[in-house]
């Protein structure tokens, strides 16, 4: 695949815009959600939604969907076959702003951001849904208060059941890992968490899982290596042949970048998009032509490489016709704070 152009989806010089989710509704319109706040982590965090009716060229003025007293963040959005939209996220309880010494340490990325950050702990994973294409939204449904977080949308299984990927560590668990919740009623109620992968050695760590349902019935999962002990940011993959009940042993892929987001294209290929926080920072992607069995790092697609610091990424892609895709993400290009942007990818 190759890039065929970029577009600014939303920018605000005075706000930190980040953590992007995207879906395509039944009318073919693109919907993008993202977090707006003062800094990377702060109590002002809220979730906004914008939409495009012309394939991503122009975007509506964002509207607020979720805004509680907590830091509402890492939103993702999915369109179910019924037309229902599900927007999931997690909310953090901010305890105190960073002191100047910690802000200075963050200054290697962006001192302005460091001075706006807070200490925080995860409060809950929540979601809201809409049955009228986002005109109105349901009450908040709390999926879990167990200290878990989420960064990817629900995955629709072949039988119509929903899987919500989460990550973290439950009380009493020694190691962090990737898990999922399951719903048989379009997201009204959830059971779980069910384990995808955990690293009992404590060396790798598996976080920010992304799921994709493949035509042959397999579920594919990409995860981020979160430990600083071995290649943090490496991509790990596992799969399930029984709807997510059991998973293969995770295998390290020849890819690097985080977090990853999986999308199945209309030509049968699988696209993985991810932030790239090595030099030069930006957004990259890889394509598998055999259902995720192999990934060729020599075919890696450089979507952007013009970031000025590493607070960027969290991309989300939607398939377009003819094996194409539109990728939305956040990036900084010469400004202290970030903006939301998008790129078209064309099949080659």
C-alpha positions as CSV (number, residue, x, y, z in Angstrom):
1,X,0.0,0.0,0.0
2,X,1.1,3.6,-0.5
3,X,-0.1,7.0,0.9
4,X,-2.1,9.2,-1.4
5,X,-2.5,12.3,0.7
6,X,-3.0,13.7,4.3
7,X,-5.8,15.8,5.8
8,X,-6.2,17.7,9.1
9,X,-9.3,16.4,10.8
10,X,-9.2,18.8,13.8
11,X,-6.8,21.1,15.5
12,X,-6.8,23.5,18.4
13,X,-3.5,25.2,19.3
14,X,-4.6,25.4,23.0
15,X,-5.7,21.8,23.6
16,X,-4.0,18.4,23.6
17,X,-5.8,16.2,21.1
18,X,-5.0,12.5,21.1
19,X,-6.1,8.8,21.2
20,X,-8.1,8.3,18.1
21,X,-10.9,5.8,17.2
22,X,-12.7,5.5,13.9
23,X,-15.5,3.6,12.2
24,X,-17.6,3.7,9.1
25,X,-21.4,3.8,9.6
26,X,-24.1,2.1,7.4
27,X,-24.3,5.2,5.2
28,X,-20.6,5.0,4.5
29,X,-19.7,8.1,6.5
30,X,-16.5,8.2,8.6
31,X,-16.8,8.8,12.3
32,X,-13.7,9.8,14.3
33,X,-13.5,10.0,18.1
34,X,-10.6,11.4,20.2
35,X,-9.7,12.8,23.6
36,X,-9.4,16.5,24.2
37,X,-7.6,17.8,27.3
38,X,-5.0,20.2,28.7
39,X,-2.2,17.6,28.7
40,X,-1.5,13.9,28.1
41,X,-3.2,13.0,31.4
42,X,-5.3,15.5,33.3
43,X,-8.8,15.9,34.7
44,X,-10.1,17.9,31.8
45,X,-10.1,14.9,29.5
46,X,-13.3,14.5,27.5
47,X,-14.3,12.6,24.3
48,X,-15.3,14.4,21.1
49,X,-16.7,13.1,17.8
50,X,-16.4,14.4,14.3
51,X,-17.7,12.9,11.0
52,X,-17.1,13.1,7.3
53,X,-19.6,12.5,4.6
54,X,-17.1,12.8,1.7
55,X,-14.6,10.1,2.4
56,X,-12.5,12.1,4.8
57,X,-11.9,15.3,2.8
58,X,-14.0,17.5,5.1
59,X,-15.0,17.1,8.7
60,X,-17.8,18.4,10.9
61,X,-17.3,20.6,14.0
62,X,-16.6,18.1,16.9
63,X,-19.3,17.5,19.4
64,X,-18.8,16.2,23.0
65,X,-20.0,12.6,23.7
66,X,-18.5,11.8,27.1
67,X,-17.4,14.4,29.8
68,X,-17.4,13.3,33.4
69,X,-15.5,14.6,36.4
70,X,-12.8,12.0,35.6
71,X,-10.2,12.0,32.8
72,X,-12.2,10.3,30.0
73,X,-9.7,8.9,27.5
74,X,-8.6,6.4,24.9
75,X,-11.9,6.3,23.0
76,X,-12.7,3.7,20.3
77,X,-15.8,3.4,18.2
78,X,-17.4,0.5,16.3
79,X,-20.5,0.3,14.0
80,X,-22.4,-3.0,14.5
81,X,-24.3,-4.7,11.7
82,X,-27.5,-3.5,13.3
83,X,-26.3,0.1,12.9
84,X,-25.7,0.6,16.6
85,X,-22.6,2.6,17.4
86,X,-20.6,1.6,20.4
87,X,-18.1,4.0,21.9
88,X,-15.8,2.5,24.6
89,X,-13.1,4.2,26.7
90,X,-11.6,4.3,30.1
91,X,-11.7,6.9,32.8
92,X,-8.9,7.8,35.2
93,X,-9.0,9.5,38.6
94,X,-6.5,12.3,38.7
95,X,-4.8,12.8,42.1
96,X,-2.3,15.6,41.8
97,X,-0.5,17.6,39.1
98,X,3.1,16.8,38.3
99,X,5.7,18.8,40.2
100,X,8.3,20.8,38.2
101,X,11.0,18.2,38.5
102,X,8.9,15.5,36.9
103,X,7.7,17.9,34.3
104,X,11.3,18.7,33.4
105,X,12.0,15.0,33.0
106,X,9.1,14.8,30.6
107,X,10.6,17.8,28.8
108,X,12.6,15.5,26.5
109,X,9.3,15.1,24.7
110,X,7.5,18.4,25.4
111,X,7.9,20.5,28.5
112,X,4.6,22.3,27.9
113,X,2.8,18.9,28.1
114,X,4.8,17.8,31.1
115,X,3.6,20.9,33.1
116,X,0.0,20.0,32.4
117,X,0.2,16.3,33.4
118,X,-1.3,14.7,36.5
119,X,-0.8,11.5,38.4
120,X,-3.7,9.2,37.8
121,X,-5.2,5.8,38.4
122,X,-7.7,3.9,36.2
123,X,-11.2,4.1,37.6
124,X,-13.2,2.1,35.1
125,X,-13.8,0.9,31.6
126,X,-17.1,2.3,30.2
127,X,-19.1,2.6,27.0
128,X,-22.0,4.4,25.6
129,X,-24.1,3.4,22.5
130,X,-26.3,5.1,20.0
131,X,-29.1,3.7,17.9
132,X,-29.6,6.9,15.9
133,X,-26.2,7.3,14.3
134,X,-24.8,9.4,17.1
135,X,-27.6,11.9,17.5
136,X,-28.3,10.7,21.1
137,X,-26.3,8.4,23.3
138,X,-27.2,5.9,26.1
139,X,-26.4,6.2,29.7
140,X,-22.9,5.0,30.6
141,X,-22.4,1.3,31.0
142,X,-19.6,0.4,33.3
143,X,-17.9,-2.7,32.0
144,X,-15.4,-3.1,34.8
145,X,-14.0,-1.3,37.8
146,X,-11.2,-3.7,38.3
147,X,-8.4,-1.4,37.3
148,X,-8.3,-2.5,33.7
149,X,-8.0,-0.1,30.7
150,X,-8.9,-0.3,27.0
151,X,-7.6,1.3,23.8
152,X,-9.3,-0.6,20.9
153,X,-12.9,-1.0,19.7
154,X,-15.2,-4.0,20.2
155,X,-14.8,-6.8,17.7
156,X,-17.9,-8.4,16.2
157,X,-17.6,-12.1,16.2
158,X,-19.0,-14.2,13.3
159,X,-22.0,-15.2,15.5
160,X,-22.7,-11.5,16.3
161,X,-21.4,-11.6,19.8
162,X,-19.1,-8.7,20.9
163,X,-15.6,-8.9,22.3
164,X,-14.0,-5.9,24.1
165,X,-10.2,-6.0,24.4
166,X,-8.8,-4.7,27.7
167,X,-5.4,-4.9,29.5
168,X,-3.9,-4.5,32.9
169,X,-3.7,-6.4,36.2
170,X,-6.6,-7.5,38.4
171,X,-6.3,-7.4,42.2
172,X,-4.3,-10.4,43.3
173,X,-2.6,-10.9,39.9
174,X,1.2,-10.5,39.8
175,X,1.6,-9.7,36.1
176,X,-0.2,-7.4,33.7
177,X,-1.7,-8.9,30.5
178,X,-4.3,-8.7,27.8
179,X,-7.9,-9.8,28.4
180,X,-11.3,-9.5,26.9
181,X,-15.0,-9.1,27.9
182,X,-17.8,-10.8,26.0
183,X,-21.4,-9.6,25.3
184,X,-24.2,-11.6,23.7
185,X,-26.7,-8.7,23.8
186,X,-25.2,-5.9,21.7
187,X,-23.2,-4.4,24.5
188,X,-25.9,-4.1,27.2
189,X,-24.2,-6.6,29.6
190,X,-20.7,-8.1,29.7
191,X,-19.0,-11.1,31.2
192,X,-15.3,-11.5,31.9
193,X,-12.5,-10.8,31.9
194,X,-11.2,-13.7,29.9
195,X,-7.5,-14.1,29.4
196,X,-5.8,-13.5,26.0
197,X,-2.2,-13.5,27.2
198,X,-0.1,-12.8,30.2
199,X,3.7,-13.0,30.7
200,X,4.3,-15.0,33.9
201,X,8.1,-14.3,33.6
202,X,7.4,-10.6,34.0
203,X,9.9,-9.9,31.1
204,X,7.7,-8.9,28.2
205,X,4.2,-7.7,29.2
206,X,1.3,-7.6,26.9
207,X,-0.9,-4.5,26.7
208,X,-3.3,-2.6,24.4
209,X,-4.7,-5.6,22.5
210,X,-6.4,-5.2,19.2
211,X,-8.7,-7.8,17.7
212,X,-9.8,-8.7,14.2
213,X,-12.3,-11.4,13.0
214,X,-11.0,-13.2,9.9
215,X,-13.2,-14.9,7.2
216,X,-11.9,-18.4,8.2
217,X,-13.2,-17.9,11.7
218,X,-9.9,-17.2,13.4
219,X,-9.5,-14.2,15.7
220,X,-6.3,-12.3,15.4
221,X,-4.8,-10.3,18.2
222,X,-1.9,-7.8,18.2
223,X,-0.4,-6.6,21.5
224,X,2.2,-4.1,22.6
225,X,5.3,-5.2,24.6
226,X,5.0,-2.9,27.7
227,X,8.1,-4.0,29.7
228,X,11.3,-2.1,29.6
229,X,13.3,-5.3,30.0
230,X,13.1,-6.5,26.4
231,X,12.4,-4.5,23.3
232,X,9.5,-2.3,24.6
233,X,7.1,-1.5,21.8
234,X,7.6,-4.7,19.8
235,X,4.5,-6.2,18.2
236,X,3.3,-9.6,19.5
237,X,0.6,-11.7,18.0
238,X,-1.6,-14.6,19.0
239,X,-4.8,-16.1,17.6
240,X,-7.9,-18.0,18.6
241,X,-9.8,-20.7,16.7
242,X,-12.7,-21.0,19.1
243,X,-14.1,-17.5,19.3
244,X,-11.7,-16.1,21.9
245,X,-12.0,-18.8,24.6
246,X,-8.4,-20.0,24.1
247,X,-5.4,-18.4,22.5
248,X,-2.1,-19.5,21.0
249,X,1.2,-18.7,22.6
250,X,2.1,-15.1,21.7
251,X,4.8,-14.8,19.0
252,X,7.0,-11.7,18.4
253,X,6.6,-10.2,15.0
254,X,9.3,-8.5,12.9
255,X,7.5,-5.2,13.5
256,X,8.0,-2.4,16.0
257,X,5.5,0.3,17.0
258,X,2.6,0.9,19.4
259,X,-0.2,0.6,20.0
260,X,-1.3,-1.4,17.0
261,X,-4.8,-1.4,15.5
262,X,-6.0,-4.2,13.2
263,X,-8.3,-3.8,10.3
264,X,-9.5,-6.4,7.7
265,X,-9.5,-4.8,4.2
266,X,-12.1,-5.7,1.5
267,X,-9.5,-7.5,-0.6
268,X,-8.9,-10.0,2.2
269,X,-5.6,-8.5,3.5
270,X,-5.1,-7.5,7.1
271,X,-3.8,-4.1,7.9
272,X,-2.0,-3.2,11.2
273,X,-1.4,0.5,11.9
274,X,0.7,1.8,14.7
275,X,2.5,4.8,16.2
276,X,6.3,4.9,15.6
277,X,8.2,6.5,18.5
278,X,11.7,6.0,17.3
279,X,13.4,8.6,15.1
280,X,11.9,9.9,13.0
281,X,8.6,9.7,15.0
282,X,5.4,9.2,13.1
283,X,2.8,6.6,12.1
284,X,3.5,3.4,10.2
285,X,1.6,0.3,8.9
286,X,2.1,-3.3,7.7
287,X,0.0,-5.6,5.6
288,X,-0.4,-9.3,5.8
289,X,-1.5,-11.1,2.6
290,X,-2.2,-14.5,4.2
291,X,-4.5,-13.8,7.1
292,X,-1.9,-12.6,9.6
293,X,0.3,-15.7,9.3
294,X,3.3,-13.7,8.0
295,X,4.3,-10.0,8.1
296,X,7.1,-8.6,5.9
297,X,9.0,-5.6,7.6
298,X,10.4,-4.8,4.2
299,X,6.8,-3.9,3.1
300,X,6.3,-1.5,6.0
301,X,4.4,1.6,5.0
302,X,5.6,5.0,6.4
303,X,2.4,7.0,6.8
304,X,4.1,9.9,8.5
305,X,7.6,10.6,9.6
306,X,7.4,14.3,10.5
307,X,6.6,14.3,14.2
308,X,8.6,16.6,16.3
309,X,8.3,14.5,19.5
310,X,7.0,11.1,20.5
311,X,3.6,12.0,21.9
312,X,1.7,10.8,18.8
313,X,0.1,7.8,17.1
314,X,-2.8,5.7,18.4
315,X,-4.0,5.3,14.8
316,X,-7.3,3.7,13.7
317,X,-8.1,2.6,10.1
318,X,-11.3,1.9,8.2
319,X,-11.5,-0.1,5.0
320,X,-12.5,1.7,1.8
321,X,-13.3,0.0,-1.6
322,X,-10.7,-1.6,-3.7
323,X,-8.4,-2.6,-0.9
324,X,-7.9,1.0,0.2
325,X,-8.1,2.5,3.7
326,X,-8.3,5.7,5.6
327,X,-6.2,6.0,8.7
328,X,-6.8,8.6,11.5
329,X,-4.3,9.4,14.2
330,X,-2.8,12.2,16.3
331,X,0.5,13.9,15.5
332,X,2.6,17.0,16.2
333,X,4.4,18.8,13.4
334,X,6.2,21.9,14.6
335,X,3.7,22.8,17.3
336,X,4.0,21.9,21.0
337,X,0.6,20.3,21.1
338,X,-0.8,17.7,18.7
339,X,-3.7,17.6,16.2
340,X,-5.9,15.0,14.7
341,X,-5.0,14.0,11.1
342,X,-5.8,11.4,8.5
343,X,-4.1,9.7,5.5
344,X,-5.5,7.7,2.6
345,X,-3.8,4.4,1.7
346,X,-4.1,2.9,-1.7
347,X,-3.6,-0.8,-2.6
348,X,-0.6,-1.5,-4.9
